[in-house]
Amino acid sequence: MAKKSKLMIIPLGGLNEIGKNLTVFSYGNDMILVDCGMAFPDEEMFGIDIVIPDFSFIIKNQDKIRGVVLTHGHEDHIGGLPYLLKEINVPIFGTNLTLGLVQNKLKEHNLLSSTRLNRVMPGDTVNLGSFKIEFIRSNHSIPDAVILAIHTPLGVVIHTGDFKIDTTPIQGEMIDLARIGELGKRGVLALLSDSTNAERKGFTMSERVVGSTLESVFKSTKSRIIVATFASNVHRIQQIINAAVNNGRKIAVSGRSMINLIEVATELGYMKIPANTFIDIDDIKKYKPHQLTIITTGSQGEPMSALYRMAYSDHKKVEIVKGDLVVISANPIPGNEKLVSNVINELYKKGAVVYNDPASVHVSGHACQEELKIMLGLAKPRYFIPVHGEYKHLKTHADLGALMGIKNNNIFIMDIGKVLEITKDSAKCVDTVQAGLVMVDGLGVGDVGNIVLRDRKHLAEDGLIVIVVTISSDTGSVIAGPDIISRGFVYVRESESLIEDIKLIAKKSLNNCEKNNIRDWTTLKNGMKARVSEYLYQETKRKPMILPVIMEV
C-alpha cells in the first residue's frame, strides 16, 4: 500500500506517567503535534527542575511539522513549548486563555516576538497540510479546554485532551457532546481519550459543589482564611473570590504562578473581580482577621511554595497565627501525600485550624468511569487508544472500551515512542522512534543524564570522601598527605580512627604502586578507590563516593 495512505500516531509523552503530554500525528509528508507539556521531577531526580519530552524525533522531521495544536493551558500540556520552540519555529494553535498563558511563558524565554500564535474558538477548524483540525467545546478544571476532531484522509480521529462532563460549569457551556455524537454517527476512525480517573466509578462532581462548601466555610468563620489551591484552577479561584466578596473580605495573593494566572485570566475576561477586592500582600496587617482572605499556592506541600514557607515560618510577608483557618482545596497528587501531611502538621503546631476535606472542597477535572463510557458510546470508534495516565489507568480504560463493545484487537495500550500505523483496513504497532525524558537543570537542557543522576543519588545516600595526596614527579613517592575530606559520610572530628585508617590504606596503595614502578594516574587513583571502598564497606556497610585527587611536584 502506498505510504501516503498510512496514518501514524506516535505518543512522545503522557503514557505510563503523569505529565509532559505530547502526541505526533503523521500522514504522508505532514505532521502535527498535539500539546507539548512538562512534568515535575520525582524524588529520584536530585536537583532537576522540570522534565520535558525528548524532541529528537520532532527535530529530525521538522520540515514536516505543520503546527502544534493545544487542548488547554495546564503545564503538563503547554510547559514544554518554550524548549521545543528553541529547537524549531512552528505555528501554535490554541484557544484564548490557553494562548494567554503560553504568551507568559514565551515572554520569560524571550520567544514571544518570534512565535506565530493563532487563536481559535470552539467550533473553528484549521487546515494543516493533510489534516483539518476541528475544535470542540469541552469541560475541564481550566476554561477554554477543547476536544480535537482531527480529520484525516482515512477518517476522523478524536483526541479528548483532559476532560470531564460538567452539566453546570462555572463558566461557559457544557461539553459539546452533540458534536461528538454527530461524528460518531458518521464514523470515527480512532479515539484517544483521557484515562486519569479511569479507576474511579460514577461521575465527577460539578465544580459548583465546591462553591457552596466554600460559601458556608466563609460564612461561619470569623478568623483569617488562607486558601491553598492549584494556581491553574481558574474556576476554583473564582469561587474563592466570590465567597470572600460575599462575606466582606479583602483578598491578598501569594505565589508568583498564582499572581500570573489571575492577571492573565482577569485581563482576558475569564475572572470577574469587583473593584477594590484585591490588596497588596504588604498591607495585610492593616486589616482585621475577619476582613481578610489569602489565596496561595502550595496545596501539594511543595518545599518552595508559599504555603510551605508560611508553615515553616519562612515567608517574608505572612506569619501563621493561632486561629487562622487554612483551607487546602486540592487532592494530593500520588507521591505528595507525605509532603502535604508535613505541612499540615506544621500549621497545627502554629495554632492554625486546617480544613482538609478533598471530598467537599475539591473536585477533579477529569472524567470518571461513567463519563468515559459516554464518550466511548457517542464516538463509537473503530480503534481506541487510552492516553494520559499511568499503566493501571490505561489498562482500566482499555477494559472499559472492551465493555463498550470495541474489539480487543482494536484497543491499543501504547508506550512512549511506539508507532501506531493505521491504514484503510488495519491498525498495528509497527516501529519505535527515539523517545523518553529530558531533564532541565537550571539553564541546562538534557545535559543531566542517568550517569549524573546516579552520581547525585550516590552522593545523597552515602556521601563523599575526597583523598588528596601529593607525589614526587621524579620518584613517585608520597610527599604530602593523604589528607581526607568527608562530606555527607562521617563527621571527621568524631571518626578520627576511621579517617586515620583511610589515610594508611591510601598510602599503602600508593607505596605498592611506587614499588612496582606504576606511575599512571588512573591506575593510582583506581587502586586507592578500590582498597578504601572495600575497607569502608567492611567497617560501615556504606559505599560513599570516593574521589582521589593527585598532585605532582
FIGUVEX-514745 format. One line per field, with one value per residue (C-alpha): residue number from 0; z, x, y. Coordinates in steps of 0.02 Angstrom, whole numbers. Each point is the difference from the previous one (the first is absolute). Example, Ala and Ser with C-alpha at 12.3 -4.5 7.8 and 13.67 -1.06 7.14 Angstrom:
REM FIGUVEX-514745
num	[0:1]
zz	[390:-33]
xx	[615:69]
yy	[-225:172]
END
This chain:
REM FIGUVEX-514745
num	[0:1:2:3:4:5:6:7:8:9:10:11:12:13:14:15:16:17:18:19:20:21:22:23:24:25:26:27:28:29:30:31:32:33:34:35:36:37:38:39:40:41:42:43:44:45:46:47:48:49:50:51:52:53:54:55:56:57:58:59:60:61:62:63:64:65:66:67:68:69:70:71:72:73:74:75:76:77:78:79:80:81:82:83:84:85:86:87:88:89:90:91:92:93:94:95:96:97:98:99:100:101:102:103:104:105:106:107:108:109:110:111:112:113:114:115:116:117:118:119:120:121:122:123:124:125:126:127:128:129:130:131:132:133:134:135:136:137:138:139:140:141:142:143:144:145:146:147:148:149:150:151:152:153:154:155:156:157:158:159:160:161:162:163:164:165:166:167:168:169:170:171:172:173:174:175:176:177:178:179:180:181:182:183:184:185:186:187:188:189:190:191:192:193:194:195:196:197:198:199:200:201:202:203:204:205:206:207:208:209:210:211:212:213:214:215:216:217:218:219:220:221:222:223:224:225:226:227:228:229:230:231:232:233:234:235:236:237:238:239:240:241:242:243:244:245:246:247:248:249:250:251:252:253:254:255:256:257:258:259:260:261:262:263:264:265:266:267:268:269:270:271:272:273:274:275:276:277:278:279:280:281:282:283:284:285:286:287:288:289:290:291:292:293:294:295:296:297:298:299:300:301:302:303:304:305:306:307:308:309:310:311:312:313:314:315:316:317:318:319:320:321:322:323:324:325:326:327:328:329:330:331:332:333:334:335:336:337:338:339:340:341:342:343:344:345:346:347:348:349:350:351:352:353:354:355:356:357:358:359:360:361:362:363:364:365:366:367:368:369:370:371:372:373:374:375:376:377:378:379:380:381:382:383:384:385:386:387:388:389:390:391:392:393:394:395:396:397:398:399:400:401:402:403:404:405:406:407:408:409:410:411:412:413:414:415:416:417:418:419:420:421:422:423:424:425:426:427:428:429:430:431:432:433:434:435:436:437:438:439:440:441:442:443:444:445:446:447:448:449:450:451:452:453:454:455:456:457:458:459:460:461:462:463:464:465:466:467:468:469:470:471:472:473:474:475:476:477:478:479:480:481:482:483:484:485:486:487:488:489:490:491:492:493:494:495:496:497:498:499:500:501:502:503:504:505:506:507:508:509:510:511:512:513:514:515:516:517:518:519:520:521:522:523:524:525:526:527:528:529:530:531:532:533:534:535:536:537:538:539:540:541:542:543:544:545:546:547:548:549:550:551:552]
zz	[0:-41:141:-11:49:173:156:137:182:108:185:63:174:112:8:152:93:56:-102:-153:-123:-183:-148:-182:-143:-168:-173:-157:14:132:190:139:186:131:161:63:189:143:162:170:56:115:159:-95:-110:115:-45:-157:-27:-131:-122:-184:-143:-112:-159:-103:-116:-25:-39:-122:-91:26:-186:13:156:-48:175:185:53:185:96:154:105:139:22:-44:-171:-38:116:-126:-141:34:-9:-163:-77:36:-116:-137:-44:-37:16:159:3:158:81:79:180:-54:-110:134:117:-140:-32:181:-18:-166:75:135:-134:-120:-134:-14:-148:-105:32:-108:118:-79:105:-31:74:32:-165:-105:-120:-65:-146:30:-150:-13:165:37:187:75:175:106:164:154:191:111:156:-109:-123:-189:-3:-166:-75:-169:-149:-118:-174:-104:-173:89:119:158:154:162:133:160:90:186:23:111:-29:105:-29:107:-38:90:-164:-177:-62:33:-110:-178:9:-146:-118:63:-35:-176:-38:76:-115:-153:61:111:-52:170:173:115:169:172:122:157:100:-86:168:79:-16:-34:-55:46:101:-69:52:71:146:63:-11:122:124:-8:26:160:64:-27:78:160:25:90:-10:-145:-141:-104:-150:-93:-171:-171:-82:-166:65:-60:49:177:24:-65:128:141:-56:-5:176:66:-82:58:179:-3:-10:-91:-95:-6:-115:36:-127:-166:-108:85:-28:-183:-34:84:-102:-165:39:57:-150:-119:91:76:177:65:146:79:16:158:41:-6:117:-4:113:86:65:85:175:-30:5:138:-18:-49:-140:-85:-115:-72:-156:-17:-93:90:7:-40:140:-124:99:-89:-4:95:119:42:44:107:94:34:46:-155:-88:-5:-1:87:174:55:164:119:-65:-187:-106:-139:-136:-113:-155:-94:2:28:-162:24:81:83:148:122:-53:27:168:59:-44:89:157:1:-22:149:105:-33:61:-168:-38:-160:-108:-110:-65:-186:-16:36:-54:-154:-155:-139:-175:-76:-53:106:-69:-48:-94:-89:-52:-67:-105:-66:-35:-95:-101:-42:-58:-106:94:179:79:187:40:147:150:75:-67:127:-62:-183:33:96:-138:-131:96:-3:-188:-16:110:-119:-146:-77:-60:108:-150:-43:171:16:165:-69:72:-30:-169:-72:-174:-33:-187:-59:-179:-84:57:155:148:79:94:-128:65:141:-9:120:149:187:119:1:166:20:137:6:-174:-48:-110:-19:70:155:-45:92:46:80:91:60:71:85:74:59:83:81:72:52:-11:-65:51:-83:14:-37:-22:-71:-83:-70:-188:5:113:17:190:113:52:91:57:-23:71:18:-27:46:-58:44:57:176:108:-2:180:67:-112:19:4:-159:-88:54:-67:-168:-7:36:-131:-133:37:-2:-171:-68:76:-87:-165:30:34:-162:-94:-44:-40:-97:92:-47:75:157:26:-36:122:141:-39:-1:163:96:-63:54:173:27:-49:122:140:-34:-129:-102:-169:-9:-163:7:-95:-1:-43:-46:-16:-69:49]
xx	[0:63:87:-115:-152:68:-40:130:-39:156:-13:159:-69:-152:0:45:33:-82:47:102:-139:52:-68:56:-123:81:-74:107:116:-104:14:-92:35:-138:56:178:7:122:4:76:144:-24:99:136:41:115:17:-109:-121:-119:-14:-47:-23:143:-21:128:-129:-88:163:48:-167:-17:-30:-160:-71:-148:-44:-31:-182:-39:-148:13:117:64:188:-1:-68:90:153:120:-42:142:129:-75:-7:185:30:-129:-112:-176:-173:-99:-190:-103:-149:3:50:117:100:-8:93:118:44:56:117:70:36:107:101:10:-95:-161:50:60:-147:-157:-150:-169:-157:-148:-175:-101:-84:145:100:177:87:176:62:-96:-88:-154:-15:-169:-8:-145:-56:49:-2:153:68:59:-106:19:41:-39:-17:83:-83:146:-69:121:-14:-33:-134:-27:110:-67:125:-93:143:-41:-188:-151:-187:-57:-184:11:171:55:30:-61:-101:11:104:-67:-52:-119:146:90:-160:-12:178:-35:-149:106:138:151:161:86:-26:140:-82:53:31:50:-155:-36:7:-135:-179:-150:7:116:-93:-30:118:-152:-3:161:-76:-141:122:116:-146:-53:180:24:-168:36:180:51:188:120:-23:146:-49:128:-44:74:56:-74:-176:-86:-174:54:86:-155:-107:120:-9:-191:-9:120:-93:-170:65:82:181:148:115:190:91:163:97:69:-90:-166:27:45:-153:-120:74:-19:-174:-64:73:-84:-167:2:-10:-124:74:-89:102:105:-11:187:128:189:68:107:-161:-79:43:-116:-152:-83:-3:-185:32:137:24:167:3:162:94:67:-147:121:123:135:154:20:-186:-81:-101:153:98:-144:-9:187:8:103:-124:51:-177:-116:18:-119:-83:-115:-177:42:-109:100:-107:93:-108:86:33:180:77:61:171:-33:-100:147:45:-179:-9:161:-67:-164:93:102:-158:-81:156:-20:-179:-88:-158:17:-150:61:-150:28:-175:-80:128:71:-67:102:13:5:-140:-45:-57:-179:58:134:-135:-106:146:31:-185:-20:161:-19:181:69:166:25:161:-9:117:49:40:104:-12:-134:-110:29:-41:-159:-55:39:-112:-140:22:-19:-155:-72:18:167:95:150:118:-59:53:181:87:147:169:103:87:-109:-67:-181:-29:-180:-49:-170:-12:108:93:159:156:139:150:81:76:120:-100:14:34:121:46:15:118:15:51:59:-120:42:176:-49:-19:-14:185:-7:-162:81:145:-121:-97:163:52:-170:-3:181:95:174:179:138:179:130:180:160:130:175:10:174:-24:-188:17:-127:59:-156:-161:-108:-123:-180:-154:-169:-166:-163:87:70:44:190:26:-107:77:185:50:-99:80:175:-33:-54:162:104:-92:16:186:31:-83:111:158:-40:-16:166:87:-70:50:-181:-16:-164:-121:-155:77:54:-174:-92:112:-36:-187:-14:94:-81:-174:24:58:-141:-133:72:1:-160:-103:-4:74:39:58:191:90:192:93:184:119:175:149]
yy	[0:174:88:151:-105:-36:101:-9:41:17:45:84:34:-20:-191:-106:162:161:153:59:-44:0:-98:2:-33:-37:-25:4:149:90:-8:91:0:-5:87:18:-15:-19:-97:30:-112:-148:-28:-95:150:97:184:-12:145:-70:-145:21:-123:-53:104:-97:-78:168:92:-137:26:188:34:-102:85:109:62:-33:-14:27:-74:113:105:-114:-18:-185:51:165:4:-77:123:125:-141:-66:174:25:-148:28:147:-62:81:-28:-18:17:83:173:-40:-140:119:135:-119:-53:183:19:-150:62:172:-82:-90:150:-96:100:110:-148:-117:-9:-14:-36:22:-114:-20:-158:-39:63:-108:24:-86:-63:-97:-163:35:102:31:39:76:-65:81:-101:11:-10:88:144:101:-12:-186:-83:-173:-22:-84:-31:-30:-104:-80:-166:64:101:-21:73:56:47:88:9:5:-28:16:148:40:157:76:157:87:-32:-146:-185:-113:-16:-182:26:32:-155:-98:72:-52:-171:-28:42:-114:35:-85:11:74:58:30:65:-144:96:-48:-166:-92:110:-59:112:181:144:131:174:140:90:-124:79:175:-39:-79:149:118:-89:-7:187:42:-97:60:160:-26:29:-127:-64:-107:-106:-69:-35:162:-56:-36:159:-60:-42:167:90:-90:43:182:-8:-72:132:145:-65:0:172:-57:75:-118:-10:-122:-91:-102:61:-129:45:186:-28:-107:122:143:-94:-70:171:91:-124:6:-175:68:126:97:150:158:23:-186:-35:76:-10:-137:133:80:-151:65:149:-115:-99:-190:-8:125:-100:-149:-58:-108:-95:-135:-154:-120:-143:43:51:55:168:43:143:-110:-104:157:63:-166:1:187:38:115:182:70:-124:-74:-137:47:-92:-10:14:-114:-84:-81:-122:-7:-142:-185:-55:-60:-181:11:169:-67:10:178:58:-89:83:174:-35:-56:162:105:-87:30:187:-3:4:-98:-102:-43:-141:-95:-32:-74:169:132:-84:-85:-76:71:-174:-117:-151:-168:45:155:-100:-124:143:61:-176:-26:163:-12:-185:-8:-140:11:55:67:45:146:112:-107:-139:-177:-49:143:-45:-184:39:119:-133:-123:130:12:-188:7:131:-121:47:-155:-42:-2:177:68:57:35:95:45:155:-8:-140:32:-50:-18:13:-42:-16:-181:-22:72:-66:56:-6:94:97:174:85:60:21:142:145:80:187:59:190:56:-173:-99:-184:14:-97:-183:-165:-5:173:-46:-161:101:122:-145:-78:163:23:-176:-31:164:39:-35:103:-67:136:-53:78:-111:31:17:-80:-151:-20:-2:86:174:64:-80:-92:128:-54:109:-73:74:-85:-160:21:149:0:58:-143:-134:30:-183:-37:148:-55:-174:74:99:-156:-105:135:24:-187:-12:140:-78:-166:91:88:-167:-71:159:40:185:6:115:-101:-157:94:72:-163:-93:122:0:-189:-29:143:-48:-181:54:125:-127:-126:129:99:-99:161:43:186:76:3:137:-12:160:-20:147:-19:110]
END
